[in-house]
Amino acid sequence: MRQIARGLKRSPSTVCREIAANGGPQRYRACDADRRAVRRQRRPKPARLAQCPRLREVVEAKLELRWSPQQIAAWLKTAYPGDPEMRVSHETIYLSLFVQTRGALRRELFRCLRTGRARRRPQGTTKNGQGKIRNAISISERPAEASDRAIPGHREGDLIYGKACSAIATLVERKSRFVMLVQLSRGQTAEAVAEALADAVVTLPGQLRRSLTWDQGKEMAEHAKFTVTTDLPVYFCDPHSPWQRGSNENTNGLLRQYFPRSTDFKAITQSDLDRVAAELNGRPRQTLEWKTPCQALDEALR
């Protein structure tokens, strides 16, 4: 192979790959390899998902459950380990959704994506300052075990808003990314939020109540009362530093698939929130090596 590479002025690895892709040293035939190369060069290529109805049905079913294309591609490898036909990259799924000439997937499924858009584009978010909170404990004083996600029980929290200033509270466990959603039926005042969060948190076992990290929102002004009720210390992020609650920010983005900004949370029941939380906790995450939050939390507790 090295002699051939020198004669062709190519890298030996290029020659090795060419031979391996066309039958190996014993079965390689130049004319057959050339015909295959010509076929591979033809454009446009048939869409992968259009060629395999079984694969397309599975991908469409997972998209309807609001799985991301990357989650689907990774899950297929573990769900069908010995079946090379059941393989597709996340980029192929995106192409099949966004490029109509390759539309192997139903066009309307793009609404199941996290952004709900028919194309991909960067987006940013801004957050107004909320003022200072009295006796707030800085995130710099949070235990190291919370920062490095060593043990479960440390949570991040925030509110997400909908129509007519309605809102719900979100709590995300840092180690497993397990999410809890809390209805704010009594409003978004500091006292109402503290009471609603306390009612939800006290149902958890002691080993899952270690700390809560919040942003600078005034809705958590009654943090001292909340801590007395739940024995759960609250730590506050630095101003304009949403990355210090990265897991919660990411989860809030995922929740917009279910609850767009036009949602009236006053019409959403706690049962509805529990159903959405269960669906999110059953979705595999790349940051968990494609385990689900339920699986990750179960392993951590064991």
C-alpha positions as CSV (number, residue, x, y, z in Angstrom):
1,M,0.0,0.0,0.0
2,R,2.9,2.4,0.7
3,Q,4.4,1.7,-2.7
4,I,1.0,2.4,-4.4
5,A,0.7,5.6,-2.3
6,R,4.2,6.8,-3.4
7,G,3.3,6.1,-7.0
8,L,0.0,8.0,-6.8
9,K,1.5,10.7,-4.6
10,R,-1.1,10.1,-2.0
11,S,-1.1,9.4,1.7
12,P,-0.9,5.6,2.6
13,S,-4.0,6.1,4.8
14,T,-5.9,7.3,1.8
15,V,-5.0,4.1,-0.1
16,C,-5.8,2.0,2.9
17,R,-9.3,3.5,3.3
18,E,-10.0,3.0,-0.4
19,I,-9.1,-0.6,-0.4
20,A,-10.9,-1.3,2.9
21,A,-14.1,0.3,1.6
22,N,-14.1,-1.8,-1.5
23,G,-13.6,-5.4,-0.3
24,G,-10.1,-5.4,1.2
25,P,-6.8,-6.5,-0.3
26,Q,-8.1,-9.9,-1.5
27,R,-11.3,-8.7,-3.1
28,Y,-10.5,-5.2,-4.3
29,R,-11.3,-4.6,-8.0
30,A,-10.5,-1.2,-9.5
31,C,-13.3,-1.1,-12.0
32,D,-16.0,-2.1,-9.4
33,A,-14.6,0.5,-7.0
34,D,-14.7,3.2,-9.7
35,R,-18.3,2.4,-10.5
36,R,-19.3,2.6,-6.9
37,A,-17.4,6.0,-6.6
38,V,-19.4,7.4,-9.5
39,R,-22.7,6.3,-7.9
40,R,-21.7,7.9,-4.6
41,Q,-21.0,11.2,-6.4
42,R,-24.5,11.5,-8.0
43,R,-26.6,14.4,-6.7
44,P,-29.1,14.7,-5.3
45,K,-28.8,11.7,-3.1
46,P,-32.0,9.9,-2.0
47,A,-32.9,10.9,1.6
48,R,-31.9,8.4,4.2
49,L,-35.3,8.6,6.0
50,A,-37.1,8.3,2.6
51,Q,-35.4,5.0,1.9
52,C,-36.2,3.3,5.3
53,P,-39.9,3.6,6.3
54,R,-39.3,1.8,9.6
55,L,-36.6,4.3,10.6
56,R,-38.8,7.2,9.5
57,E,-41.7,6.0,11.7
58,V,-39.5,5.7,14.8
59,V,-38.0,9.2,14.2
60,E,-41.4,10.8,13.7
61,A,-42.8,9.1,16.9
62,K,-39.9,10.5,18.9
63,L,-40.2,14.0,17.4
64,E,-43.9,14.0,18.4
65,L,-42.7,13.3,22.0
66,R,-40.6,16.5,21.6
67,W,-37.2,14.7,21.5
68,S,-34.5,16.7,19.8
69,P,-32.8,15.3,16.7
70,Q,-29.6,14.8,18.6
71,Q,-31.4,12.8,21.3
72,I,-33.0,10.6,18.7
73,A,-29.8,9.9,16.9
74,A,-28.0,8.9,20.1
75,W,-31.0,6.8,21.3
76,L,-31.2,4.8,18.1
77,K,-27.6,3.5,18.6
78,T,-28.5,2.1,22.0
79,A,-32.0,0.9,21.1
80,Y,-30.9,-0.9,17.9
81,P,-27.3,-1.8,18.5
82,G,-27.1,-4.6,15.9
83,D,-29.2,-2.9,13.2
84,P,-27.2,-0.6,11.0
85,E,-30.3,0.3,9.1
86,M,-31.7,2.1,12.2
87,R,-29.0,4.8,12.1
88,V,-29.4,8.4,11.2
89,S,-27.5,11.6,12.1
90,H,-29.2,14.6,13.7
91,E,-28.2,16.7,10.8
92,T,-30.1,14.4,8.5
93,I,-33.2,14.7,10.6
94,Y,-32.9,18.5,10.5
95,L,-32.4,18.5,6.7
96,S,-35.5,16.3,6.3
97,L,-37.5,18.8,8.3
98,F,-36.2,22.0,6.9
99,V,-35.4,21.3,3.3
100,Q,-38.6,20.5,1.5
101,T,-36.8,18.8,-1.4
102,R,-35.6,16.2,1.1
103,G,-38.9,16.2,3.0
104,A,-39.0,12.5,4.1
105,L,-40.5,13.6,7.4
106,R,-43.9,15.3,7.8
107,R,-43.3,19.0,7.4
108,E,-45.5,20.0,10.4
109,L,-43.1,18.1,12.8
110,F,-40.8,21.1,12.9
111,R,-43.3,22.5,15.5
112,C,-42.2,19.7,17.9
113,L,-38.6,21.1,18.0
114,R,-37.5,23.1,20.9
115,T,-37.6,26.4,19.0
116,G,-40.8,25.6,17.1
117,R,-39.2,27.2,14.0
118,A,-38.9,26.0,10.4
119,R,-35.3,26.9,10.3
120,R,-32.3,27.2,12.7
121,R,-31.1,30.6,13.8
122,P,-29.2,32.0,16.8
123,Q,-31.3,33.6,19.5
124,G,-30.5,35.5,22.7
125,T,-32.4,36.4,25.8
126,T,-32.2,39.4,28.0
127,K,-33.3,39.9,31.6
128,N,-34.0,43.1,33.4
129,G,-32.5,43.9,36.8
130,Q,-34.6,43.0,39.8
131,G,-33.1,45.0,42.6
132,K,-31.4,43.8,45.7
133,I,-32.7,41.1,48.1
134,R,-32.2,41.6,51.8
135,N,-29.9,39.2,53.6
136,A,-29.2,37.3,50.4
137,I,-26.5,34.6,50.6
138,S,-24.1,34.7,47.7
139,I,-23.6,31.7,45.4
140,S,-19.9,32.0,46.3
141,E,-20.8,30.6,49.8
142,R,-22.6,27.6,48.3
143,P,-21.0,24.2,49.3
144,A,-18.4,22.8,46.9
145,E,-20.4,19.6,46.6
146,A,-23.2,21.6,44.9
147,S,-20.8,23.3,42.5
148,D,-19.2,20.0,41.3
149,R,-22.5,18.1,41.2
150,A,-21.0,15.4,43.4
151,I,-24.2,14.4,45.2
152,P,-27.9,14.8,44.5
153,G,-30.1,17.3,46.3
154,H,-28.8,20.6,45.2
155,R,-31.4,22.5,43.0
156,E,-31.7,25.5,40.8
157,G,-34.9,27.5,40.5
158,D,-36.6,30.2,38.6
159,L,-40.0,31.4,37.3
160,I,-41.1,31.2,33.7
161,Y,-43.8,33.6,32.6
162,G,-46.8,33.4,30.2
163,K,-49.7,35.4,29.2
164,A,-51.1,38.2,31.4
165,C,-48.1,37.9,33.8
166,S,-49.1,34.3,34.8
167,A,-46.1,32.1,35.8
168,I,-45.0,28.8,37.2
169,A,-41.9,27.8,39.2
170,T,-39.3,25.4,37.9
171,L,-36.9,23.4,40.1
172,V,-34.0,21.4,38.6
173,E,-31.8,19.0,40.5
174,R,-28.2,19.8,39.5
175,K,-26.7,16.3,39.4
176,S,-29.5,14.4,37.5
177,R,-31.3,17.4,35.9
178,F,-34.5,16.0,37.3
179,V,-37.2,18.7,37.0
180,M,-40.1,19.7,39.2
181,L,-42.8,22.2,38.1
182,V,-44.8,24.1,40.7
183,Q,-48.1,25.9,40.1
184,L,-48.4,29.4,41.5
185,S,-52.1,29.5,42.1
186,R,-51.8,32.2,44.8
187,G,-49.9,34.6,42.6
188,Q,-46.2,35.6,42.2
189,T,-45.7,37.7,45.3
190,A,-42.7,36.8,47.4
191,E,-44.9,35.3,50.1
192,A,-47.0,33.2,47.7
193,V,-43.9,31.9,45.8
194,A,-42.2,30.9,49.1
195,E,-45.3,29.1,50.3
196,A,-45.8,27.2,47.0
197,L,-42.2,26.2,46.8
198,A,-42.2,25.1,50.4
199,D,-45.3,22.9,49.8
200,A,-43.5,21.2,46.9
201,V,-40.1,20.8,48.6
202,V,-41.2,19.4,51.9
203,T,-42.6,16.3,50.0
204,L,-39.0,15.4,49.1
205,P,-36.8,13.1,51.2
206,G,-34.1,14.7,53.3
207,Q,-31.2,13.6,51.1
208,L,-32.8,15.5,48.2
209,R,-33.1,18.8,50.2
210,R,-29.6,20.3,50.4
211,S,-29.6,23.7,48.7
212,L,-31.5,25.9,46.3
213,T,-29.8,28.4,43.9
214,W,-32.0,31.3,42.6
215,D,-31.4,34.4,40.5
216,Q,-31.8,38.0,41.7
217,G,-35.6,37.9,41.3
218,K,-37.6,39.7,44.0
219,E,-40.1,36.8,44.0
220,M,-37.6,35.1,46.3
221,A,-37.4,38.0,48.8
222,E,-39.0,35.7,51.5
223,H,-36.1,33.3,51.2
224,A,-35.5,33.3,55.0
225,K,-39.1,32.2,55.7
226,F,-38.7,29.5,53.0
227,T,-35.5,28.2,54.6
228,V,-37.1,28.1,58.1
229,T,-40.0,26.0,56.7
230,T,-38.0,23.6,54.6
231,D,-34.5,23.6,56.2
232,L,-33.2,24.3,52.7
233,P,-30.7,27.2,52.3
234,V,-31.1,29.5,49.4
235,Y,-28.1,30.9,47.5
236,F,-28.4,33.8,45.0
237,C,-26.5,34.2,41.7
238,D,-24.5,37.3,40.9
239,P,-26.4,39.9,38.9
240,H,-26.8,39.3,35.2
241,S,-25.2,35.8,35.5
242,P,-27.7,33.3,34.2
243,W,-24.9,30.8,33.5
244,Q,-24.6,30.2,37.2
245,R,-27.9,28.4,37.0
246,G,-27.2,26.8,33.6
247,S,-29.2,23.6,34.2
248,N,-32.3,25.6,35.1
249,E,-31.9,28.0,32.1
250,N,-31.6,25.0,29.8
251,T,-34.6,23.4,31.2
252,N,-36.7,26.6,30.9
253,G,-35.8,26.6,27.3
254,L,-37.0,23.0,26.9
255,L,-40.3,23.9,28.7
256,R,-41.0,26.5,26.0
257,Q,-41.8,23.6,23.7
258,Y,-44.8,22.9,25.9
259,F,-45.6,26.3,27.2
260,P,-44.9,29.1,24.7
261,R,-44.9,32.7,25.9
262,S,-48.6,33.0,24.9
263,T,-49.6,30.3,27.5
264,D,-52.0,31.4,30.2
265,F,-50.6,29.5,33.2
266,K,-53.7,30.3,35.2
267,A,-55.5,27.7,33.1
268,I,-52.7,25.1,33.6
269,T,-53.3,22.6,36.5
270,Q,-50.7,21.0,38.7
271,S,-51.6,17.7,37.0
272,D,-50.7,19.2,33.6
273,L,-47.4,20.4,35.0
274,D,-46.7,16.9,36.5
275,R,-47.4,15.3,33.1
276,V,-45.0,17.6,31.4
277,A,-42.3,17.1,34.1
278,A,-42.6,13.3,33.7
279,E,-42.1,13.6,30.0
280,L,-39.0,15.8,30.4
281,N,-37.6,13.5,33.0
282,G,-38.0,10.6,30.6
283,R,-36.0,12.2,27.8
284,P,-32.3,11.2,27.4
285,R,-29.8,14.0,27.9
286,Q,-26.4,14.3,26.2
287,T,-24.9,15.8,29.4
288,L,-26.0,12.6,31.2
289,E,-24.3,10.3,28.6
290,W,-27.8,9.8,27.1
291,K,-29.4,8.6,30.3
292,T,-32.7,10.1,31.3
293,P,-33.0,12.3,34.4
294,C,-35.0,9.5,36.1
295,Q,-32.3,7.0,35.5
296,A,-29.5,9.4,36.6
297,L,-31.4,10.3,39.9
298,D,-32.1,6.6,40.6
299,E,-28.4,5.7,40.1
300,A,-27.3,8.6,42.3
301,L,-29.7,7.6,45.1
302,R,-28.6,3.9,45.0
